[in-house]
Amino acid sequence: MSLLDSLQVDLNARREQGLYRSHRVVDGPQGVQLRVDGRELLSFCSNDYLGLANDPRLAEALREATRRYGVGSGAAHLISGHSSAHHALEEELAGFVGAERALLFSTGYMANLGVLGALLGRGDTLLQDKLNHASLIDGAALSGARLRRYPHNDMDALQRQLEGAQGWVLIASDGVFSMDGDLAPLQTLAQIAANADCALMIDDAHGFGVLGEQGRGSVDAAGLNFDQVPVYMATLGKALGVAGAFVAGSEALIETLIQQARSYVYTTAMPPALAEATRASLRIAAEEQWRREQLQALVQRFRAGAQAIGLQLMASATPIQPILLGDAQTALRWSERLLERGILVTAIRPPTVPQGSARLRVTFSAQHSEAQVDRLLEALQSLAEEEAA
Ligand SMILES: *Cc1c(COP(=O)(O)O)cnc(C)c1O
């Protein structure tokens, strides 16, 4: 059998294990009501936490910017693709999080690959939480550094793994864990990094815009600064509702990334109009505190209701609220039953999460109403009753 003949065999096996993935076609804008395959669904699975992805002010900023900048950026940042829109956004992001500098990347995935590859090489050591995002794991492999993964949020294990670490040492952790919704123990991480004289990187894809003063993120919420967390990365396609990512830190960090981050150097700059839309989004995200308050109210309402039904939640206070179901088939069945009721919640299965911890990943947006949360709870209640019968 040749490589290509073997593909169908592997695909069939994947389907039998309930691990087959496929995409749905969404017609129309992102929002809590989605048009999917001609049906209106109530969605609880986007990362558009602040509900800005379809905000008319962002759309207008984008339109206006295309008049000034056109569409494509035309080249990489270091050739001729770095526009005044990118430049202004970088300065505003740096100012917002309180860093000397910030650097835009086209996606968060690329930012993580770029940072790890630029900072570390063979002979260095990277310590990572086992539940870190795939892009940090992939970035570790690309960097060539020795990777040690400590059990989730286990600071004693991290401390042990630090002993005998070779070369330059970097600890990297998600700020908010994307599949569990819980927070990294940032103060302890910062303390451990300081004591061991090594660097700390936080990936705040799910904290930026949602946590901290004006949405400055999980590091701000933990009361830490850039001396304690020198490498801060966050994405612009989740709470900010646009696309892309940035890394913030010292002048030397950013200049090093400009010289050495391959996913920065060897790729086309994001369209400048997207940078302008992101500038509009950043202003709104910072000013409209009600969005973060609404999220908190929805999360509390959901947790109280889900606990009353007897569902197994995780220790999360963020808009990521997983319901643990165990095996992949069960998670898939629940997701399908909710879909029959017009509610879209995705089943998250291995290898995205560890074996035996398949779940429904419920996420909230500031656009959800309390009535919509109640509709989800009612559907979950009737499903739980069906499963018990
Ligand atoms: C989504 C995500 C990324 C990747 O960001 P993209 O901009 O979607 O490529 C990186 N890290 C974490 C923790 C994420 O959740």
The ligand as an SDF file (V2000), in Angstrom:
LIG
                    3D

 15 15  0  0  0  0  0  0  0  0999 V2000
   -5.9040   30.5570   19.6350 C   0  0  0  0  0  0  0  0  0  0  0  0
   -4.6180   30.4130   20.3890 C   0  0  0  0  0  0  0  0  0  0  0  0
   -3.3810   30.6150   19.7670 C   0  0  0  0  0  0  0  0  0  0  0  0
   -3.2770   30.8340   18.2900 C   0  0  0  0  0  0  0  0  0  0  0  0
   -3.7350   32.0620   17.9170 O   0  0  0  0  0  0  0  0  0  0  0  0
   -4.2660   32.2900   16.4240 P   0  0  0  0  0  0  0  0  0  0  0  0
   -4.2290   33.7460   16.2410 O   0  0  0  0  0  0  0  0  0  0  0  0
   -5.6320   31.6900   16.3720 O   0  0  0  0  0  0  0  0  0  0  0  0
   -3.3020   31.5520   15.5280 O   0  0  0  0  0  0  0  0  0  0  0  0
   -2.2400   30.5760   20.5420 C   0  0  0  0  0  0  0  0  0  0  0  0
   -2.3120   30.3020   21.8620 N   0  0  0  0  0  0  0  0  0  0  0  0
   -3.4720   30.0620   22.4860 C   0  0  0  0  0  0  0  0  0  0  0  0
   -3.4760   29.7640   23.9470 C   0  0  0  0  0  0  0  0  0  0  0  0
   -4.6610   30.0910   21.7670 C   0  0  0  0  0  0  0  0  0  0  0  0
   -5.8100   29.8270   22.3620 O   0  0  0  0  0  0  0  0  0  0  0  0
  1  2  1  0
  2  3  1  0
  2 14  2  0
  3  4  1  0
  3 10  2  0
  4  5  1  0
  5  6  1  0
  6  7  2  0
  6  8  1  0
  6  9  1  0
 10 11  1  0
 11 12  2  0
 12 13  1  0
 12 14  1  0
 14 15  1  0
M  END
$$$$
